[in-house]
Amino acid sequence: MRLDHVQVSCPPGGEDVARAFYRDALGMTEVEKPELLKPRGGCWFKAGAAEIHVGVEKDFTPAKKAHPALAVDDLDALAARLAGLGYPVQWDNETIPGRRRFHTADGHGNRVEIV
């Protein structure tokens, strides 16, 4: 078994805010949704084996606890990039021994962990 993708949500019309974070800030590539799913809105992103689907929810509430965790090669560089773009960076290197990580939030407030 392997993880195929993780879905997070955004409010109606929130795709450009999602693109600003997942595509522009994280550097993921936007992938085209299947034709039958396009009318639902949202957008999909991929980098390596990681795939994030952003779906539209009418009564959107950001996920503050549930989150995807993305592994990157240069944790410090990404933290600096995100902070420079105005995204939160909250380091947590104590909770899990031997694991450097930080939490951030996409433009809609969804929690994202970076390891």
C-alpha positions in Angstrom: 0.0 0.0 0.0 1.1 3.6 -0.6 -0.5 6.9 -0.2 -1.9 8.3 -3.5 -2.8 11.8 -2.5 -4.1 14.0 0.3 -7.0 16.4 -0.1 -7.3 19.7 1.7 -10.2 22.2 1.2 -10.7 25.7 0.2 -13.8 28.0 0.0 -15.5 28.5 -3.3 -13.3 30.7 -5.6 -10.2 30.0 -3.5 -8.2 28.3 -6.2 -5.9 31.2 -6.8 -5.0 31.4 -3.1 -4.3 27.7 -3.2 -2.1 28.1 -6.3 -0.1 30.9 -4.6 0.8 28.5 -1.8 1.1 25.0 -3.3 2.4 26.0 -6.8 4.2 29.3 -6.2 5.5 29.1 -2.6 6.1 25.3 -2.3 7.1 24.9 -5.9 4.7 22.0 -6.7 3.4 21.6 -10.3 -0.3 22.0 -11.0 -1.7 19.0 -12.7 -4.9 19.1 -14.8 -8.0 17.6 -13.2 -10.0 15.0 -15.1 -12.7 16.6 -17.3 -15.5 15.1 -15.2 -14.1 16.7 -12.0 -13.4 20.2 -13.4 -16.9 21.5 -12.8 -16.5 20.9 -9.0 -13.7 23.5 -8.9 -10.5 23.1 -6.9 -7.0 22.3 -8.2 -4.4 19.5 -7.9 -0.6 19.7 -7.3 2.3 17.3 -7.5 6.0 17.2 -6.6 7.8 13.9 -6.8 5.5 11.3 -5.1 3.6 13.9 -3.2 0.2 14.9 -4.5 -2.2 17.4 -2.9 -5.8 17.9 -4.1 -7.5 21.1 -3.1 -11.3 20.6 -3.2 -14.0 23.3 -2.8 -16.3 23.2 0.2 -19.3 25.5 0.4 -19.1 25.7 4.2 -15.3 25.8 4.4 -13.4 25.6 7.7 -9.6 25.3 7.6 -8.1 22.1 9.0 -6.1 23.2 12.1 -5.1 19.7 13.3 -5.4 17.3 10.3 -2.6 18.0 7.8 -0.4 16.7 5.1 3.3 16.3 5.9 5.7 17.0 3.1 9.4 15.9 3.1 11.8 18.3 1.5 15.6 18.3 0.9 16.3 21.7 2.3 14.1 22.5 5.3 15.8 25.7 6.3 15.6 27.2 2.8 11.9 26.4 2.5 11.2 27.8 5.9 13.0 31.0 5.0 11.1 31.2 1.6 7.7 30.7 3.3 8.4 33.2 6.0 9.6 35.7 3.4 6.3 35.3 1.6 4.4 35.9 4.7 3.3 32.4 5.6 3.7 31.3 9.2 6.6 29.1 10.2 6.4 27.4 13.6 9.4 25.1 14.3 8.9 22.0 16.4 12.1 20.1 16.8 11.5 18.7 20.2 8.2 16.7 20.0 9.6 13.9 17.9 13.2 13.1 18.8 15.6 13.3 15.8 13.1 14.9 13.5 13.4 18.5 12.4 10.1 20.0 11.2 7.9 23.0 11.1 4.3 23.7 10.6 2.9 26.3 8.3 -0.5 27.1 6.9 -1.7 27.5 3.3 -3.4 30.8 2.3 -6.8 29.4 3.6 -5.4 28.5 7.0 -5.0 24.7 6.5 -2.2 23.3 8.5 0.8 21.8 6.6 3.8 20.1 8.2 7.2 20.3 6.5 9.9 17.6 7.4 
